[in-house]
Amino acid sequence: MALASRAGAFFLDSGRNFDVRSRFYSEWAVAATSSLPQTTPARSPFQLIESRYFLNPEFDAKLTPWQPFHLDDLSFRLALWGFYDGIYDYGTSQYVRAWNNLQGSLTQGHTDTAPITRTSQKISAWKTYVYQPDPVLGSYGEVPFRINESYLNFVKGPLFVRVGRQAISWGESDTIALLDANNPFNQTLAVPGIFQDVDEARIPLWTLRTTYNLFDTWHALSSGFVEGYLVPGSIDTTVSAFPIPTASPYSPPQADPQALINGLVPPSVQGPIVDQALGGILIGIYDKLPSRSMSNSRFGVRFGTVINREYTTSLWYYRTFATAPVPVFLPLDLSRAPITTGGKGKGPTQLITTIDHGLEDVFGVATSFFSERLDGIVRAEMEYFLGEPGFVPNINIPFEAELRAPGLKPLLKALGEPATPGQDHGNIPHADFIRFELGFDRFFFWRAINPYNSLTWVTSYVGQWNLTETFTGRNFRFGGQQKATNVGVRLGANAQNLTLQTINKLHTVATDFVDLYPYESFVQTHLQTDYLHGRLTPSITGIVGLDGVYAFPLGVTYRFTDNMLLDLKYVLIGGNFYWPFGFFNDRSQLSARITLLLN
């Protein structure tokens, strides 16, 4: 293979019913800016932050000539993914040190309760970031590999059926996939669409999908079809993975959960009585995965048609798991504390935050058409997200509720503090959102820039409106993300000013968390063209939030041959510490990728 001067597709039979393709790339990225104080661990310009290897072999088979069922088409597709990032093996040393120093524990389960019985089960950056185990088929051992697509296609007359692992995308996803929520996304590389291609970040699911062509022409409608899909919850309840705190170059700017205990329980509160009663406090994160049951099935139905032979229009409804999970407190777990076992408990007391992945319903409508006046394609889409899990600090993580744990009464009595009535845990509020996109795409010539080839321009205005906050006044925040300070992150509680005598005043400080305004929006645009007979393709993408965040991925692709490509990319990101990607405002980076194609 190394000596071969030319290669093409491999066909396994003379009828070309079977063919093999493959894509391999190696991508290296370095930091382009110094990190801000809230980012842990710190990094400096030109430090290595990514060394990713990606292999994507594909096998397609047309089985129609050998099938006895008189189908119009029978075909099969298998696409495998192999990936590995060497950042912890030979990359910048602070990330492997940060992983070794992680003290927080992470447990995953499918039940409503969260007993963290293995306190040594630290948050694993290797498993989440490097190996990314398959949630349905398992991890294949410690091998960074998964079956990405595996499905059969059946066609008989107007009926099309696809069954197997596949991706569904009904919403727009030009860069940031705000309206694309059918499938979960891999968020280990932060925001899909900026540091990682959206299609590569999307996680396929085991799905039954059907399409039925209803009519060719019916009055003003043409090309009508209805489509439906089902992801059985008894088989596949895959959701987006919990982001790694502190130990990845793309970690959200949050501190180690266990390290926060030093701020939540300051020396003024600690003492012999507390130590003897609680046996220490362990911060635990419980990633509550959806249970494998048909009640957690994802499904959808869509109708599409062309109106007046001009407006390509579709209507849909689907049920899915929210893309972003939300945190919620469980009751303070005192089961191993001395005060609950007659002084014989070995502790520690556990303060557990559940990461909850909730279901929501989505209703959508979209249309697109060619405008002669604008000489381009106009796109419009609107989706209504009903019952999306939200984050209101005083509801999700009420610190004052921890003082109401039943087993804590002896300690409070010893401190002379009365037990306040109320719930001893958090709850999850829900919100209704309208999300929309208005886009415009066109090809045009600008001879001063490119005298021979056209430029491709894709742009859109994207927004979301929190109806629940607008009409109820309930102040939602962004998913538990804490505000940045010059010394790290805020605590989310007023614990630093408390003593044993004032511990009953402990409460959540909502303003420590990043606000989510009732109306949010951003503009995204992409421009590219070709030079040197298609060998050189420069491009620029701009994403600018109206609240002061911005990202500009600039790239150029050079095609050495049909089988070997070089990509150079610079991502400039900055602005306010805010939605939707401003939390990574110190993550500007330079990257280079070599891609080999067998096609």
N, C-alpha and C positions, 0 to 999 in steps of 0.2 A: 504493500500500500504506500510506503514511503517513497518508493522509486517510481511509482506510476505518474505519468505526466498528465493524464486526463482521465476523468471518470464521469459516469452518467448514472441513470437509474438502473437498478437491478430488477429485472423481470424474471420471475421464476418459471414462466411457461411461454410458449410461442404466442398465445393469445393475449398476453399481457394482462391477465386477470389478477396477478399477484405482483406487488412491487414493494420495495423497501426504501425508505428515506431516513435520513438522520441529520441532526443538527447538534453541533458541539461548539461551546464557546468557553473562553477563559477571560474573566473580567477582573481587573485590578483597579481599586479606587484609593485615593489618598485624600485626607482632609485638606480643604482649601482655606480654612479660617481657624482661629483659636476658639476654644469652647468658652461659653459663658459660665458664671459661677454655679448656676443651678444644674449644670450637666456633670454627671459623675459616671465614669472617671473623666478627668480633664484630658484634652487632646490638643495637639499643636499642628500647625500647617505641615503638610507633606508626610504625616504619619499614616501608615497603611491602615485602612479601615475595612477593606473588602478584598478577598482573594477567592473569588467564586468560580467553580467549575460546574458546567451544566451540560448534560447529555440528554438528547431527546430523540431516540429511535422510534420510527413509526412503521407499521406494517398494515397495508390495506389489501383486502381480498374481495374480488367479485365472485360470488358463489352461484350466481344465477344459472350458469350452464349445467350445474350438477344437482340442482334442487328438484325434488319430485312434486312440489306443491303448486306448480303453475303460477308462481309469483312473477310479477313484472320485474322485480329486482330483489336480490338477496345479497347483502354485502356485510363485511366485517371490518372493524378497525381496532387496532391495538397501538397505543402510544405510551411509552415508558418515560419516566423522568429519573435521571440520576443527578444529584447535586451535592456539592461539598464546598464549605468555606473554611479556609485554613487560618482564620483570624486567631483562633485559640491555640493552634499548633506552632505557627512560626510568624504570626503577625505581631502587631504592636502589643507589648507585654502588659500594658495596664488593664487590658480586657480580661485576660486570663487571671490576673491578680484580683480584679474586681469579682470575677466569678468565684474564685477560691474564698474570698472574704464575705460572700453573701451569707447572711445569717437567717433570713426569712425562710420559712418552709411553705411548700406548695403541695396541696393534695387535690387530686381530681376524683370525682365520683358522680353518681347519678341520683343520689338520694337527697331528701330535703334537709337532712342533718349533716353535720360536718365534723365527725370525730377525727381529729388529726392524731392518729395513733403512732405515726412514725415521725417523731420530731426531727430526726436526722435527715429527712427527705428534703434537702435543700432545693431551691429553685434551680433547675438544670438548664443552663444555657446551651449545653451540648445537645440535649434532646430537642429543645424547642428551636434553636437557631441553626444548628448544623445538620442534624439528622431529620427533623420534621417527620416523625413517625406517622404512618397511615392510620387514621382514627378507626377505620372499619376493618382492614385486613391485618392490622398490627404493624410492627416496626421492621419486619423482615430481619430481625436481629439488629445489630448496630450498623446498619448499612444505609447510607443516604440515598434512598431509592423508593419510588412508588409507581404503581400503575395509575397513570394519569387519565387515560381514556381507554375504555374497553366496551364496545357495544356492537350490536347487530342491527342492521337496517332491513326492514321488510316493506315492500311496496306492492300493492295490489289495487289497480284502478286508482280511485281518488284517495285511497287510504295509505298513509305513511306511518310506520311504527319504528321507533328506535328504543331499544332496551339495553341498559348497561350504564357504565360510568360515563357521564357526559356533563357538559356545562350548558346552562340556560342563561341567556342575557336578553331581557326585554327592555331594559332601560338604557338611556344614553350613558356612555362612559368615554367621553373624549379624552380626558386626562384623569381628574378625580371622579371616581364613579359614585357620585352622590345618589343617582337615581337607579343604579344597577345593583339590586339587592336580592336577586333570586338565589345566588350562590354566595357562600362565604369567601373571604379573601385572606390570603396569607399576609400578615402585617409585621413579620419579623424584619422587613426592610422599611419600616415606617409606613409612609403614605404611598399606597399603590398609585402609579401614574407619575410619580416624581422620581423616586429612586429605583423603581422596578416597573416593568411593563404591566399594564392592567391585565392583559390576557395571561401573563405568566403568574400573576398573583391570584387569579381566580381559581378556586378549588372546585373541581368537578364532583358531582354527587351521583350515587347509584339511583338512576331515574328511569321511569317508564314515560316515554313521550310519544304522543300521537298527533298527526295532522290530517285533516280531512278537507279536501277541496270541495266547497259547496256548489259553486257555479262559476262559469266563465263570464256571463253577462246577465244582469238582472236589473232592468230599468237603468237607473243612473250608476249602478254599482257594477264593478267587474273584478274578476280574480278574487272572489270571496273564499275565505277559508276559516276554519276553526281549529284551534290547537289547544292541547291540554297536556299536563304532565303531573306526575306523582313521584315524590321521593318517600318511600315507605319508612316511617319512623321506627319500625321494628328492625330495620336494616341499617339505616344511615341517618344519624343525627349530628353529623360533623358541623362544627362551628369554628369561627376564627379563633386561633390560638391566643392565649393570654400573653401580652407583650412582656418581654424580659426586663425587669428593673435593673438599671445601672450596669449590667454586664455586657451590653452589646453596643456597637457604634450607633445603632438606631433605636436605642432604648428611650422610652418617654422620660422626660426630666423629672423623675420621682426618686426619692431616696429608698434605700434598703428598708423594707417594711419593719424589720426587727430593730434597725437603728433608730427608728422613730420613738421607740419606747423610752429612750433616754430623755426625749423632750416631753413625752406625754406623762411620764411619771418622774418628775424632777426630784433632786435631792430633798427639797423642802417637803415633799410628800412621803418619800421613802423613810423607813424607820423600822425599829425592831418589831413593832406591832404588825405593820404591813408585811414585812418579810416573813414573819412567822405564820401569818394568816394565809397569805397568797402563795408562798413558796416560789416567788418570782412570777414574771409574766412573759408568756411566749406569744409573739405576733404570728398568726397563721393566715394564709390565704387559701381559700377553698374554691377551686374552679368547679362550680356546679354544672356539669355537663347535662344536657337534656337526656332524660331517660329513654331507653330504647322501647318505644311503644307507638302504636299507630296513632295515638292522640297527638304525638309530636311530628306527624307527617307534614311535609311541605308539598303544596300542590298549587296549581294555577290553571286558568283557562283564558284564552285570548281569541278575539275575532278580528280579522283583518280584511281589508278590501281597498279598492281604488275608486274614489268618488269622482264622477264626471271625467274619468280617464286622466285625472290630473293630480288629485290629492290622495296620496298613499296614507291610509289611516288605519289605526288599530285601537281596540279597547281591550283592557285586561283586568283580571283580578288574580292575586296570588297570596298565599300565606307563607311566611318565612320567619326565620329567626333574625332578630335585629343584628345589624352588622357590628355595632359596638355594645358589648355587655356593660352592665352597671354594677357598682359595689353596693353591698348592704350588710349591716352588722347582724350577727347572730347573738343570742344571749351569751353573756360572759360565762365561760365554761370553768366551773370551780370543782369539777369532779375529782381532780387529783390534789386539790389544795388542802392543807392541814385542817382548815376550819370545818371542812365537810366530812372529815374522817377521824375525828377525835384526836387530832394532832399527829396522826400516823401517815398522812398523805405525803407523797414525795414531790408534788407539784410537777411542772409549773401550772399556774392558772393560764388559760388560753383566751386571747382576744382575737376572735376569728372574723374575718371579712369574707363574705361570699361574693364571688363574681358570678352574676346571674345572666343567663342568656334567655331572653324572653321572646315569645312569638308575637307577631304583629300581622295585620292585614293590610294589603296594598291594593289600591284601585288606581288605574292609570289610563291615560289617553294620549295618543301621539299622532301627528300628521306631518307630512313633508311634501313639498311641491317645488317645481321649477318656476322661477319668476323671470319672465322675459325682461321686465323693466329693470330688475336688479342684475340680470344675467348670472343667476346663481340659484342654489338650492336653499330654500327656507325650511327650517326644522322647528317644531314646537312640541313640547312634551310637558305633561303635568301629572303628578302622582300624589295621591292622598294616603298617608301612612297612618293607620288607625291603631291606637293602643300601643304605641312604641314605649318600651321601658325607658324611664327618664331618671335624672339625678337631681334631687333637691336635698342639699346636705342635712338639714334638720330632720328629714324623713328617712333617707337612706342610712345615714351613719350618725344617729343621735347619741353623742357621748354621754349625755345625761342618763340615757337608758341603761348604761352599764352599771350605774349605782343601784338599779332596781333588781339586779340578779338575786333570786331567792337565797342562795347560799352566802350572800354578802352581808346579810342582816347582822350576824354576830360581830363582824368587824365594825360595821357602822355603829352598832350599839356600844362597842368598846371605845369607839372614838367619840361617843356622845352625839352622833349625828342621827337624826330621824330618817327612816326609810320613806322616800317620796313615792307616792302611788304612780302607776302608769305602766306602759309597756317596757319590757326589758330587751327589746330587739328593734331593728330597723324594718322599714317596709319599702316597697318599690312603687313610686308614683308612675303614672302613664300619661303620655301626651300625644296629641294628634298634630301631625305636620303636613303641610303642603310643600312639596318640592317640585321645582319646575326648571326647564331649560328652553331658551329661545336661541336658535343657532342659525348661522348663515355660512354656506360653503360655496366656493367658486374657484374656477381656473381662470387665470388672466396672464397677459404678457406685459412685462416691464422691460423693454429693450435695453434700457440703460444698465440694468442689473444682469439680465440674461437675454442676449439677442437671439437665442436659438430655441429655448425651451420655456414652457409656461411655468408659472408659479401656482402652487396649490395652497389655498388659504381656507382654514377651518376655524371658526370662531363661535363663541356662544356666551350667553349671560345665564348664570345658574344661581338659584336662590332657594331658600327655605323659610317658611313662616310657621312659627309655633303657635297654633291656634289656641291651645290650652292656656299658655301663659298670657296671651292677649286677652282672652275673655274671662279668665279666673284670677289673674294677678299672681299666680303661683310662680315663684322665681326659680327657673331651672338653671342648672349649671352644666358645665361640659364634663360628663362622665367621670367625675372624681379627680380631674386634673387640678392640682394645686398651683397657685400663683407662684411666680418666681420672685426671689428676693436676692439681695447681694450676698447672702451667706448660705443659700441653699433653697429649701422650700419651706412653706408654712406648714403648721401642724394640723390645722383644721379644728383645733380646740383651744380653749383658754387655759390649759393646764399649767403653763409656765408661771402663772401668777398665783397659783393656789398653794395652800398649806393643808396640813391635816385638819385644821380647824375650819377651813373653808372648802373642803373637798366636795361638799354638797352643791357648790355653785358651778361645778364642771358642766360645760355645755359646748355644743358645736358652734364654730364660728364660720358662718356661711360665706363671708367675704374673703376667706382664705382660698376659695376655689374660683377658678376661671368662670366668668359669667358666660351664659349662652343667651344672646339677645333674642327677642321675639322674632326679629327679621334679620337674616344673614344672607349675604350674596357675594359672588365673585365673578370676574370675567376671565375667560380662558381663550387663548388664540394660538394657532399653530401655522407656521409658514415654512414651506420647503420648495426646492427646485432641484434640477439635475444639470450637471455639467459633464464635459468630457464623454459625450455619448452615453450618459447614464452611469458612468463609473463613480462620479463624485456627487454626493447628495448632502448639501448642508441644510440644516433646519434650526428653527428657533421656536420655542414654546414659551408663552407668557401666561401666568396665572396670578391675578391681582385681586385680593379681597378688598372690598370697600371699607373694611375696618382696619386696614393698614398692614396686611401681610402680603408677601409676594414671593414668587418662585419663577426663575427663568432657566429652564433646561435648554442649553445650547449644544447642538451636536453636529457632527459631520461623519458621513459614511463613505469610505473609499472601497470600491470593489476591485480587488487585484485580479481575480478571475470570477467565473460564475460560482466557484466553490469556496472562495476565501474572501472574507470581508474584514475591514478594520473600522471600528467605531471609536471616535473620541468624543467625550461629553464633559461639559462643565455645567454643574447645577448651582446656580446662585439662588440662595434662599435667605429670607430675612424679614424684617418688619416686626410688628407687635407680637407679644407672646399670647397668641390668640388662635381662634378657630379659622380655617380648618386644618392648617399645617404650621401655624406660627410657633408651635411648641418646639419645632425643630429649626428655629431661626438661626442656629449657629452650626448647621450641618452642611454648609456648602462643600462641594467635593469635585474632584477631577477624576475621571475614570477612562480606561482604555479597554476595549474588548476586541478579541480576535475570534471570528466565527468561521467554522468550517462546515460546509454543506455537502451532503450527498443527496443529490436531487436530479 
